[in-house]
Each structure stands twice: as structure tokens, then as C-alpha cells.
Amino acid sequence: MMARTQITLEPELHRRVRQRAGEMGVSLAEYIRRVVARDLGNPASTANPSAIFDLGESGKSDIAKDKRLMLGQAFAKRHSK
């Protein structure tokens, strides 16, 4: 479990930190966690993105695939009244 921490940065440093995090494609919080871990000699944790896949499996329903058809049907039904 992570502990929430609040820090205050000078405006220019804050801008530079946000810019660097953006260049790396991570959040400001993740960038700061990595910098702190590196400074303390701890390896950065590597999350396994596949852990979140299939958490909300809908039982073979594929709304994303049929979204245009479903929207078209809903639009036609609404405007045919």
C-alpha cells in the first residue's frame, strides 16, 4: 500500500518536473517515485500491465466492436418517433 505525500515545489521546478514526466510518458507522481527510489538505491517497481486485462470481462459481449451499429440503431429509433 502506498502512503499519500504532499510536497511543494517552486513554480519553475514544478514546470520542469512536469515536462520531464511528460517526456517519459509517466505521471508527475510516478516520476517523483522513480527519482526517490533511484536516490535511495531501490529499483523502480515494474508493474505488470497485463494484471488489469479482463477484469471487467462482459461474457463475450463486444460493445466496442458493435458501437457504431448500436448508436445508429438508437439514433434511428429516437428520430423515427
N, C-alpha and C positions, 0 to 999 in steps of 0.2 A: 504494500500500500504506500502511496506517495503522501508526503506532507506538503500542504499548501504553504507557500512562502511569498511574501511581498517584498519587492525591492524598489528603490528609487534611483533613477539614472538621470544624469544631465541630459538635456534635450539633444545635443549633438551626438553624445554617446548612444542614446536611445535610437536615434535615426540610423547610425552606423550599424548597430546590432541588428535592427530590423532588416536593414538592407542585406547584411551578410546572411542572416537566416533565410531571407527570400532567395538569395543566390544559391543557397544549399537546398532549397526546396523543403525547409522544415519550419515549424512554428518558432516564434521567439523563445517560448518556454523550452522547447526541445533543444534549441541551440545553446541556451544557458545551461541546461542539464549536461549537455555534452562537454562544454567548456569546463564546468566544475568537475565532472568525472575525470576528464583528462588531467586537470591540475592536481587532483588528488591521487592520480595513478590508477584509478579504477577504469576498466574497459567499459566503453559505452555499451549499454544493453542493446541487443538486437531483437526487436520484436518480430515475431513470425506473422506476416500479414495474412497468411492462409488461415490463421486461427479464427478470423471473423467471417470467412466464407461459409455459406449455407446455414448461418444462424437463423435466418428467417425464411427457410425454405417453405414454399407455399404449396407443397404437394403436387408438383408438376404443372401448376398454373404459370403461364408466362405472360403476364400483363405487359411487360416492356415490349415483347415481340409483337403483340396484337394491339398496342396502344393506338395507333392511327385508325385502325378499323373500329375500335371501340369508341373513340372520340367522334368519328364520322357517323356512327350509328346514333350516338347520343345527340349529336347536333341535328341530324335529320329528324329524329323523334321529337325533339323540342320545337323545331320550326315547322313541323307538319301539323301542329295543333291549331 
